[in-house]
Amino acid sequence: MLAQFADIHLPITPGTDTVLVNAMLHVIFKEGLEDKDYIAAHTNGIDALRALVAEYDPKTAQHVCGIDEDRIRQVARLYAKAPAAMSIWTMGINQSTHGSDGVVDINNLNLVTGNIGKPGGTSLSITGQCNAMGTREWSSCSGLPGYRLLEKEKDRKQVADFWGIDASFFPPARGLAQTDIFPAIESGEIKGLWLIATNPMTSMPNQPRIRKAMENLEFLVVQDVYEDVETNKYSHVFLPAAVWAEKEGCHTNTERRVNLTRNVLPPYADSKPDFWIFNQMAKRFEDRNKIHFPETPEGAFEEMRELSKGAGRTLDISGMSYDRIEAARGIQWPYGEAQAQADEQRIGPAHSFDMQQRQDFLGNPRLYTEGVFQTPDGRANLIPIRFVNNNECPDAATATSSARRRTWR
């Protein structure tokens, strides 16, 4: 749909994103269009990146990515010469079999052209699920709250100490990704599964295989707002969950703005908020480490505030509160306690919610303006990405789009 409004449309061969970006970088370096000052001051690894993209001249790349060599050169020049340029992508990149490679290469492009941390210039991922940003921040993807990693002993210890449990409670690595879970069911490694707000019987490819995996489970729990969701046909237990207007909590959008949803309606019939379900389940595990679970979503938010504190932590929400978030109609992190105190001296404490008035607890609209990154030396790492053909390129009989083939949810 967006291609209809574009000045230039690049109908790339599915699965070859890194070839296109590497070819653009090839042109940028060859013609001296890179931001040399920014690279020298704020990045590492430029020599290795130059060496790799030297292999991706547009004349060769065009036969892999499907974009004419002259068009590659034109787009590379436009991007590098623009006062500011922004790369926006969605699930076609993120959920491909080499999604991380694609994202890293986009970051390479924007670092090399100095398009990070300035108005109009950035790498921007538009995620495909509700509160996808918030789940990344508070452990669905990173493993532990606040972008902490299970693989790091100091992170496991810090969260364990906060919760008052032994650090050995946490596994030293993340669990299986969704696409790895189904083969593990087939091999018998996984015998029980708890599905929350996802429906693999419609979203996963190769449905006969997924159906057989569901049938092989010894115990399946489905937690969803819809009882007639397809996967529920194979469940042993169904937990009816409340919809967004029937529960309370915070969510983060793609610009790091934390917003608050209050209860509008009581949960329908026997359905319950996810928070209540998790809390009740946790209380019934009596044979292992007991973690104190707050009784309310706001109590959990207070824990998140405390866990966001610390020197060098960009994800700092310690200055936020439900009242401030609501009064400001959302606050962008980082927003620490010192900034909150300064704002209260300037505009006073948060007022009760008023649709007609908004208070300026603003947070920080832009990261990396000083060119300092979350690495040991504060510099961004340029990472050379070599194209690997993961069999995503369509053959002549393929009629579906790249995004459709890649989407699982």
C-alpha positions as CSV (number, residue, x, y, z in Angstrom):
1,M,0.0,0.0,0.0
2,L,2.8,2.5,0.9
3,A,4.5,1.8,-2.4
4,Q,1.6,3.6,-4.2
5,F,2.6,6.8,-2.5
6,A,6.4,6.4,-2.8
7,D,8.6,8.5,-5.0
8,I,10.9,5.5,-5.4
9,H,9.8,1.9,-4.9
10,L,12.4,-0.8,-4.4
11,P,10.6,-4.2,-5.1
12,I,13.3,-6.2,-3.5
13,T,13.6,-9.9,-3.8
14,P,12.4,-11.4,-0.5
15,G,15.2,-12.3,1.9
16,T,17.9,-10.1,0.3
17,D,17.6,-7.0,2.5
18,T,21.3,-7.2,3.6
19,V,22.5,-7.4,-0.1
20,L,20.7,-4.1,-0.9
21,V,22.0,-2.3,2.2
22,N,25.5,-3.6,1.7
23,A,25.4,-2.4,-1.9
24,M,24.2,1.0,-0.8
25,L,27.1,1.2,1.7
26,H,29.5,0.1,-1.1
27,V,28.4,3.2,-3.1
28,I,28.5,5.5,-0.1
29,F,32.1,4.5,0.8
30,K,33.3,4.5,-2.8
31,E,32.0,8.0,-3.5
32,G,33.1,9.4,-0.1
33,L,29.6,10.2,1.0
34,E,30.0,8.8,4.6
35,D,29.9,11.1,7.6
36,K,33.6,10.8,8.4
37,D,33.5,13.0,11.5
38,Y,30.6,11.1,13.1
39,I,32.2,7.7,12.3
40,A,35.6,8.7,13.8
41,A,34.0,10.2,17.0
42,H,31.2,7.7,17.7
43,T,31.8,4.2,16.2
44,N,34.0,1.2,16.2
45,G,34.7,-1.3,13.4
46,I,34.7,0.9,10.3
47,D,37.6,-0.9,8.6
48,A,36.0,-4.3,8.8
49,L,32.7,-2.9,7.5
50,R,34.5,-1.2,4.6
51,A,36.2,-4.4,3.7
52,L,33.1,-6.5,3.6
53,V,30.8,-4.1,1.6
54,A,33.6,-3.7,-0.9
55,E,32.4,-7.2,-2.1
56,Y,28.9,-5.9,-2.7
57,D,29.2,-3.7,-5.8
58,P,25.8,-2.8,-7.3
59,K,26.5,-4.6,-10.6
60,T,26.8,-7.9,-8.8
61,A,24.2,-7.1,-6.1
62,Q,21.5,-6.3,-8.6
63,H,21.3,-10.0,-9.6
64,V,20.7,-11.1,-6.1
65,C,18.4,-8.4,-4.7
66,G,16.5,-7.6,-7.9
67,I,17.1,-3.8,-7.8
68,D,18.8,-2.3,-10.9
69,E,22.4,-1.1,-10.2
70,D,21.6,2.4,-11.2
71,R,18.7,2.5,-8.9
72,I,20.9,1.3,-6.0
73,R,23.4,4.1,-6.7
74,Q,20.6,6.7,-6.9
75,V,19.0,5.7,-3.6
76,A,22.4,5.5,-1.8
77,R,23.3,9.0,-3.0
78,L,20.0,10.4,-2.0
79,Y,20.1,8.8,1.4
80,A,23.7,9.9,2.2
81,K,23.3,13.4,0.9
82,A,19.9,14.1,2.7
83,P,20.1,16.6,5.6
84,A,18.4,13.8,7.6
85,A,17.2,10.3,6.7
86,M,15.1,7.8,8.5
87,S,14.8,4.1,8.0
88,I,11.5,2.6,9.0
89,W,10.7,-1.1,8.8
90,T,8.1,-3.5,10.1
91,M,7.7,-7.3,10.3
92,G,9.1,-8.1,6.9
93,I,12.5,-7.4,8.4
94,N,12.0,-8.4,12.0
95,Q,10.4,-11.8,11.4
96,S,12.5,-13.0,8.5
97,T,14.9,-15.9,9.1
98,H,17.7,-13.3,9.2
99,G,15.9,-10.5,11.0
100,S,18.8,-9.6,13.3
101,D,21.1,-9.3,10.3
102,G,18.7,-6.9,8.5
103,V,18.3,-4.7,11.6
104,V,22.1,-4.5,12.2
105,D,22.7,-3.6,8.6
106,I,20.1,-0.8,8.8
107,N,21.9,0.5,11.9
108,N,25.2,0.3,10.0
109,L,23.7,2.5,7.2
110,N,22.4,5.1,9.6
111,L,25.6,5.2,11.7
112,V,27.8,5.6,8.6
113,T,25.6,8.5,7.4
114,G,25.3,10.1,10.8
115,N,21.6,9.6,11.0
116,I,21.3,8.7,14.6
117,G,20.3,11.0,17.4
118,K,19.2,14.0,15.3
119,P,15.8,15.3,14.3
120,G,14.5,13.4,11.3
121,G,17.3,10.8,11.4
122,T,17.1,7.4,13.0
123,S,16.5,3.6,12.7
124,L,12.8,3.0,13.6
125,S,11.3,-0.4,14.0
126,I,7.5,-0.4,13.9
127,T,6.6,-3.6,15.7
128,G,3.5,-5.6,14.9
129,Q,2.0,-6.5,18.3
130,C,0.4,-4.5,21.1
131,N,2.9,-3.3,23.6
132,A,5.7,-5.0,21.8
133,M,8.1,-2.3,23.0
134,G,7.0,-2.7,26.6
135,T,7.5,-6.4,26.6
136,R,11.0,-6.0,25.3
137,E,11.8,-3.5,28.1
138,W,10.5,-5.6,30.9
139,S,11.6,-9.1,30.1
140,S,9.5,-10.8,27.5
141,C,12.4,-10.7,25.0
142,S,15.5,-9.8,27.1
143,G,14.9,-12.3,29.8
144,L,15.0,-10.1,32.9
145,P,13.4,-6.7,33.6
146,G,15.0,-3.6,32.3
147,Y,16.9,-4.9,29.3
148,R,18.9,-7.2,31.6
149,L,20.1,-10.6,30.3
150,L,19.8,-14.0,31.8
151,E,23.2,-14.8,30.3
152,K,24.8,-12.2,32.6
153,E,25.5,-13.3,36.1
154,K,25.4,-9.8,37.5
155,D,22.0,-9.2,36.0
156,R,20.6,-12.4,37.5
157,K,22.1,-11.5,40.9
158,Q,20.7,-7.9,40.8
159,V,17.1,-9.0,40.1
160,A,17.3,-11.9,42.6
161,D,18.5,-9.6,45.3
162,F,15.7,-7.2,44.6
163,W,13.1,-10.0,44.8
164,G,14.7,-11.6,47.8
165,I,15.4,-15.0,46.2
166,D,18.5,-17.1,45.3
167,A,20.0,-16.2,41.9
168,S,20.1,-19.9,41.0
169,F,16.3,-19.6,40.5
170,F,17.0,-18.0,37.1
171,P,18.2,-20.1,34.2
172,P,21.6,-18.9,32.7
173,A,20.1,-18.5,29.2
174,R,16.8,-17.7,27.5
175,G,14.3,-20.4,26.7
176,L,13.2,-21.5,23.2
177,A,11.9,-19.1,20.7
178,Q,8.4,-19.8,19.4
179,T,9.6,-21.3,16.1
180,D,11.8,-23.7,18.1
181,I,9.0,-24.8,20.5
182,F,7.1,-26.9,18.0
183,P,10.0,-29.1,16.9
184,A,10.7,-29.6,20.7
185,I,7.1,-30.8,21.1
186,E,7.6,-33.2,18.2
187,S,10.8,-34.6,19.9
188,G,9.1,-35.0,23.3
189,E,11.3,-32.4,24.9
190,I,8.2,-30.2,25.6
191,K,5.1,-32.0,27.0
192,G,3.1,-29.1,28.3
193,L,2.5,-25.6,26.9
194,W,0.8,-22.4,28.1
195,L,-0.3,-20.2,25.3
196,I,-1.1,-16.5,26.1
197,A,-2.8,-14.3,23.6
198,T,-1.3,-16.1,20.6
199,N,-3.0,-18.5,18.2
200,P,-0.5,-20.7,16.3
201,M,-3.4,-22.6,14.6
202,T,-3.9,-19.5,12.4
203,S,-0.6,-17.7,12.5
204,M,2.1,-20.4,12.0
205,P,2.9,-21.8,8.6
206,N,2.7,-25.6,7.9
207,Q,-0.6,-26.0,9.7
208,P,-0.8,-29.8,9.5
209,R,2.5,-30.0,11.4
210,I,1.3,-27.5,14.0
211,R,-2.0,-29.3,14.5
212,K,-0.1,-32.6,15.1
213,A,2.1,-30.9,17.6
214,M,-0.9,-29.6,19.5
215,E,-2.4,-33.1,19.5
216,N,0.8,-34.5,20.9
217,L,0.9,-32.3,24.0
218,E,0.1,-33.9,27.3
219,F,-1.2,-30.7,28.7
220,L,-2.1,-27.4,26.9
221,V,-3.4,-24.2,28.5
222,V,-4.9,-21.5,26.3
223,Q,-5.3,-18.0,27.8
224,D,-7.2,-15.8,25.5
225,V,-10.0,-13.3,25.3
226,Y,-11.8,-15.5,22.7
227,E,-13.1,-18.9,23.7
228,D,-13.6,-19.9,20.1
229,V,-9.9,-19.3,19.2
230,E,-8.8,-22.2,16.9
231,T,-6.0,-23.4,19.2
232,N,-8.5,-23.8,22.1
233,K,-9.8,-26.9,20.3
234,Y,-6.7,-28.7,21.6
235,S,-6.5,-27.3,25.1
236,H,-7.0,-29.1,28.3
237,V,-7.6,-25.9,30.2
238,F,-9.0,-22.5,29.0
239,L,-8.3,-19.4,31.0
240,P,-10.7,-16.5,29.8
241,A,-8.7,-13.3,29.8
242,A,-10.0,-9.7,29.9
243,V,-9.6,-7.3,27.0
244,W,-7.7,-4.0,27.2
245,A,-10.7,-1.9,28.5
246,E,-11.3,-4.4,31.3
247,K,-7.9,-4.2,32.9
248,E,-5.3,-1.6,34.0
249,G,-1.6,-1.2,33.2
250,C,1.1,0.7,31.3
251,H,2.3,0.1,27.8
252,T,5.1,1.7,25.7
253,N,4.9,2.8,22.1
254,T,7.6,2.8,19.5
255,E,8.9,6.3,20.5
256,R,9.4,5.2,24.2
257,R,6.3,6.9,25.4
258,V,4.8,5.2,28.4
259,N,1.0,5.4,28.6
260,L,-1.5,4.2,31.1
261,T,-4.8,2.4,30.5
262,R,-7.3,2.5,33.3
263,N,-10.2,0.1,33.8
264,V,-13.2,1.2,31.8
265,L,-15.4,-1.8,32.2
266,P,-15.5,-4.8,34.6
267,P,-14.2,-8.1,33.0
268,Y,-16.9,-9.9,31.1
269,A,-18.4,-12.9,32.8
270,D,-15.7,-15.2,34.3
271,S,-12.8,-13.5,32.5
272,K,-9.9,-12.0,34.5
273,P,-7.1,-9.6,33.7
274,D,-3.8,-11.4,32.8
275,F,-2.1,-9.8,35.8
276,W,-4.7,-11.5,38.2
277,I,-4.2,-14.8,36.4
278,F,-0.4,-14.7,36.7
279,N,-0.6,-13.7,40.4
280,Q,-3.0,-16.5,41.2
281,M,-1.0,-19.1,39.4
282,A,2.2,-18.0,41.2
283,K,0.6,-18.4,44.6
284,R,-0.1,-22.0,43.8
285,F,3.6,-22.9,43.2
286,E,4.4,-23.8,46.8
287,D,7.4,-26.1,46.2
288,R,9.9,-23.6,45.0
289,N,11.3,-20.0,45.4
290,K,8.6,-17.7,46.5
291,I,8.6,-14.3,44.9
292,H,6.5,-11.5,46.3
293,F,4.1,-10.5,43.6
294,P,2.4,-7.1,44.1
295,E,-1.4,-7.3,44.3
296,T,-2.0,-4.5,41.8
297,P,-0.6,-3.5,38.4
298,E,0.4,-0.2,40.0
299,G,2.4,-2.1,42.6
300,A,4.2,-3.9,39.8
301,F,4.9,-0.6,38.1
302,E,6.5,0.6,41.3
303,E,8.9,-2.4,41.2
304,M,9.7,-1.5,37.6
305,R,10.5,2.0,38.6
306,E,13.0,0.8,41.2
307,L,14.6,-1.7,38.8
308,S,15.1,1.1,36.2
309,K,17.5,3.0,38.5
310,G,21.2,2.8,38.1
311,A,24.2,4.7,36.6
312,G,24.2,4.5,32.8
313,R,20.8,3.0,32.5
314,T,18.9,4.5,29.6
315,L,15.7,2.8,30.4
316,D,15.0,5.0,33.5
317,I,11.4,5.4,34.5
318,S,12.1,6.2,38.1
319,G,10.5,9.7,37.8
320,M,7.2,8.3,36.5
321,S,4.0,7.6,38.4
322,Y,0.5,6.7,37.3
323,D,-0.6,10.3,38.1
324,R,2.2,11.9,36.2
325,I,1.8,9.6,33.2
326,E,-1.9,10.4,33.1
327,A,-1.5,14.1,33.6
328,A,1.1,14.3,30.8
329,R,-0.8,11.9,28.4
330,G,2.3,9.8,28.3
331,I,5.9,10.3,29.2
332,Q,9.0,9.3,27.1
333,W,11.8,7.5,28.9
334,P,14.4,8.2,30.2
335,Y,12.7,10.1,32.9
336,G,14.4,10.0,36.2
337,E,13.6,11.2,39.7
338,A,15.7,14.3,39.3
339,Q,13.8,15.4,36.2
340,A,10.5,14.7,37.9
341,Q,11.5,16.8,40.9
342,A,12.5,19.7,38.5
343,D,9.2,19.4,36.6
344,E,7.2,19.6,39.9
345,Q,9.1,22.7,40.9
346,R,8.3,24.2,37.5
347,I,4.6,23.2,37.0
348,G,3.6,21.7,40.4
349,P,2.5,18.2,41.3
350,A,0.4,16.0,38.9
351,H,-3.3,17.0,39.0
352,S,-6.2,14.7,38.9
353,F,-7.0,13.6,35.3
354,D,-8.6,16.4,33.3
355,M,-9.5,15.9,29.6
356,Q,-9.1,19.6,29.0
357,Q,-5.7,20.2,30.5
358,R,-2.3,18.5,30.1
359,Q,0.8,18.9,32.2
360,D,4.2,18.9,30.7
361,F,6.0,16.0,32.3
362,L,7.7,15.5,29.0
363,G,10.6,13.1,29.4
364,N,13.2,12.9,26.7
365,P,12.1,12.9,23.1
366,R,15.4,11.8,21.6
367,L,18.2,9.4,22.5
368,Y,21.9,9.4,21.4
369,T,22.1,13.1,20.7
370,E,25.6,13.2,22.2
371,G,26.7,10.1,20.2
372,V,27.1,8.0,23.4
373,F,25.8,4.4,23.3
374,Q,25.3,1.5,25.7
375,T,28.7,-0.1,25.1
376,P,31.8,-0.3,27.3
377,D,33.5,2.5,25.5
378,G,30.3,4.5,24.6
379,R,30.8,4.0,20.9
380,A,28.4,2.2,18.5
381,N,29.7,-1.0,17.0
382,L,29.6,-1.3,13.2
383,I,29.0,-5.0,12.5
384,P,29.8,-6.4,9.1
385,I,26.9,-8.5,7.8
386,R,27.5,-11.1,5.1
387,F,24.5,-12.2,3.2
388,V,23.4,-15.8,3.8
389,N,20.7,-17.3,1.6
390,N,18.3,-18.8,4.1
391,N,16.0,-20.1,1.3
392,E,13.6,-17.2,1.6
393,C,14.0,-16.1,-2.0
394,P,10.9,-17.2,-4.0
395,D,10.9,-19.4,-7.0
396,A,8.9,-18.8,-10.1
397,A,5.8,-20.5,-8.6
398,T,5.8,-18.3,-5.5
399,A,2.9,-15.9,-5.4
400,T,2.9,-14.7,-1.9
401,S,4.7,-11.6,-0.5
402,S,7.8,-11.5,1.7
403,A,5.9,-10.0,4.6
404,R,3.2,-12.7,4.4
405,R,5.7,-15.5,4.4
406,R,7.5,-14.0,7.4
407,T,4.6,-13.1,9.6
408,W,3.8,-15.6,12.4
409,R,1.4,-13.6,14.6
